[in-house]
Amino acid sequence: MASKSCGNFFDLASGDLMNAPHTPRGLPRVMTIPGVISDGNRSSDADTDSTTSVCRDRKIIVANMLPLHAQKDYATGKWRFSFDEDSLLLQLKDGFSPEAEVLYVGSLKVEIEANEQDEVAQRLLDEFKCVPTFVPQDIQKKFYHGFCKQQLWPLFHYMLPMCPDHGDRFDRQLWQAYVSVNMIFADKVMEVANPEDDFIWIHDYHLMVLPTFLRKRYNRVKLGFFLHSPFPSSEIYRTLPVRDEILKGLLNSDLIGFHTFDYARHFLSCCGRMLGLDYESKRGHIGLDYFGRTVYIKILPVGIHMGRLKSVLNLPSTCNKVKEIQEQFKGKKLILGVDDMDIFKGISLKLLAFEQLLIQHKELHGKVVLVQIVNPARSTGKDVQEAKRETYTTANRINEVYGSTDYEPVVLIDRPAPLYEKTAYYALADCCIVNAVRDGMNLIPYKYIVCRDGSNKSDSPRTSMLVVSEFIGCSPSLSGAIRVNPWDIDAVAEAMNVAITMKDSEKQLRHEKHYRYVSSHDVAYWARSFMQDMERACKDHYNNRCWGIGLGLGFRVISLSPSFRKLTVDHIVSAYKRTSRRAIFLDYDGTVVSQSSMVRSPSDELVEVLNGLCSDPNNTVFIVSGRGRTSLNDWLAPCDKLGLAAEHGYFLRWDKNGEWESLAADLDWKEMVQPIMKLYTEATDGSFMEVKESALVWHHQDADPDFGSCQAKELLDHLENVLANEPAVVRRGQHIVEVKPQGVTKGVVAEKVLSVMAKDGNAPDFVVCIGDDRSDEDMFASINAFSASAVPAVPEIFACTVGQKPSKARYYLDDTVDVVKLLGGLANASNPKPRFTAQFQLSFDDNI
């Protein structure tokens, strides 16, 4: 069942919360030449192919916070700004070409008074290429500390608000604030973007519905999104009341990036379970078909900036700190932890494991120290306070029991430690432990490896040892690390013991392996790889015709062939009346009868329409279906002159009085296939097997989506191997695996009927074919080929699919209602009904 939706954003935005003032000034819209910005007034929602003279290689990086430090000089009243050299957003520029212009859109970490915003915005644009989004403080608080940190962040880290003491329940006002801020960001981006040429790269969970607003402004905008946090399993994510809106927001991107395959797999599973979307691997790239657009999935963990770390490592302040630490911990093994004060970082579990290490290995008393650097918490709340209290309680207990006047087993550094100090600890630590219970990526191990490699000025071998949680994003890339379950205290304690007692030769091999990976997969490599895939994902933007449908956060873009258009009654009736030898092919389920209907027999209206078409001697009408001939014969018994092709054309009958014709085919393979399908049916709850005269079909639409799909792939592979030398074809359709004789397709039916008509001297001059699924594509291909080979006159061809989706057909109709309406128009053209005349006459008589 769909979640409660903010279906129409403008309804959602009607409250006072959404009346957030826009930035007081409109920033220039496009950069026509590097460094010079012009004010343009192009329509924001235009979807044209016009181009402007702009800097072609420009990237717009959008994130919650700008990569800037801001400080106010209260003596002069002026703001001082500087780049944050440690910001990932700033460092990723190294992955772009030197000619590329990079523009940043985001918020400042400080509040700017309204009367200063104009001046600050212009200054940041001129000096730093940064565009600030000034979000009102009340909305900012609800957005960041409310929805982002109290609802999304815990959920994405697998924490559900089962009771008020374990997280905040969903609050629609906070969601409205989240949407409001995303909309403010969209306004800012579109003020400075040239959507035809710029690549827009959005970062992290704060802005997951921003792609919808940007795509709505410009259908062909080039959008990438990278999620820096974990993406939870579908069982967790589906509890979010606005789950569909966020998924659809992300799917309005062209490329979506994740740190690990697990995160991507969870996202794809959510798309399958909640939106019914399938994915496939396209030449090594995972793609989701979303209304004709392919949304690509990128899996690549972020890296670090090697040069920045090495430069800090060589600072005098770092060297002095190294000497100080060496003296402080002389003769002791140093284990290092660097974490935010956060309930998910596992600091208390790490301390408990260290305590267990001291309990189990008395020989280590006085010889090993755990230095825990605690970064300031990024959010506030009782959970953070509880985590801090538990950390101090455990650390104090360990120090009281195992410490002495000259030995402190646990050293807590609970203050904002400068980078040079952290770097010094990285350089000297014998082991680094990251024990988070859940974390998106965590670059601490990478930094440790680089600092350990650069700290050794002699020719002696470089060594390092890592103990990392299985539940952090960097774990899969560190194959030489000791991986642990942070909840298993004994196992973590033993891992620390192994790490500090391992032979140097083994440490060296592990270090070299890690260093090769970290140095070759740095932040520049990550940014360059993502942008290359983004360019590939956007290259077909102008090959298809695009238009938007849906309201509010349900907005999406349809992307289809430029020649693809809706088939109107007037258009087809005009051609119908000009012709005299007509062939009409109709699929059954999903075309003339709704797939959602429990009643599969035709309506009285449909029967009347079909009889009207069949009564015209110039028409040859066929229902071409995958259904069995018994079902079709029973349902369509009232249509005497209707041709039927059952089981995709294995059986054919020209009218009710005719005999069923069947293809000559060897069906001995059914004896091999049936027990295999029965086995998969028993193993897959919700699946069933359909036995046809010429085919066997395994259905899994009522099974668990992931398990059913997995079993279908396995069954497909199993049957292809078994039937490799048999005259049968195995194909996978929507929620089915079907085995049928070779050479049996709906396309063959169309070819046969058209060739028989031509041999009888009635070569058709009008052919219409309407269907809704993959099997009907064969019919579309056949009638298109017939048109190309027709001599001397080329017939009127109308290949029409049901629904707006990629197809070999040139036309589409929205649903079965439209199909029946169109067929009714053709039937009326053959047999004009006098009822309108009779009604007019009655009215005239009454007036007399």
Secondary structure, 3 states (H helix, E strand, C coil): CCCCCCCCHHHHCCCHHHCCCCCCCCCCCEEEECCEEECCCCCCCCCCCCCCCCCCCEEEEEEEECCEEEEEECCCCEEEEEECCCCHHHHHHHHCCCCCEEEEEEECCCCCCHHHHHHHHHHHHHHHCEEECCCCHHHHHHHHHHHHHHHHHHHHCCCCCCCHHHCCCCCHHHHHHHHHHHHHHHHHHHHHCCCCCCEEEEECHHHCCHHHHHHHHCCCCEEEEECCCCCCCHHHHCCCCCHHHHHHHHHCCCEEEECCHHHHHHHHHHHHHHHCCCEEEECCEEEEEECCEEEEEEECCCCCCHHHHHHHHCCHHHHHHHHHHHHHCCCCEEEEEEEECCCCCCHHHHHHHHHHHHHHCHHHCCCEEEEEEEECCCCCCHHHHHHHHHHHHHHHHHHHHHCECCECCEEEEECCCCHHHHHHHHHHCCEEEECCCCECCCCHHHHHHHHHHHHCCCCCCCCCCEEEECCECCHHHCCCCEEECCCCHHHHHHHHHHHHHCCHHHHHHHHHHHHHHHHHCCHHHHHHHHHHHHHHHHCCCCCCEEEEECCHHHCEEEEECCCCEECCHHHHHHHHHHCCCEEEEECCECCCECCCCCCCCCCHHHHHHHHHHHCCCCEEEEEECCCCHHHHHHHCCCCCCCEEEEHHHCEEECCCCCCCEECCCCCCCHHHHHHHHHHHHHHCCCCEEEECCCCEEEECCCCCHHHHHHHHHHHHHHHHHHCCCCCEEEEEECCEEEEEECCCCHHHHHHHHHHHHHHCCCCCCEEEEEECCHHHHHHHHHHHHHHHHCCCCCCEEEEEEECCCCCCCCEEECCHHHHHHHHHHHHHHHCCCCHHHHHHHHHHHHHC
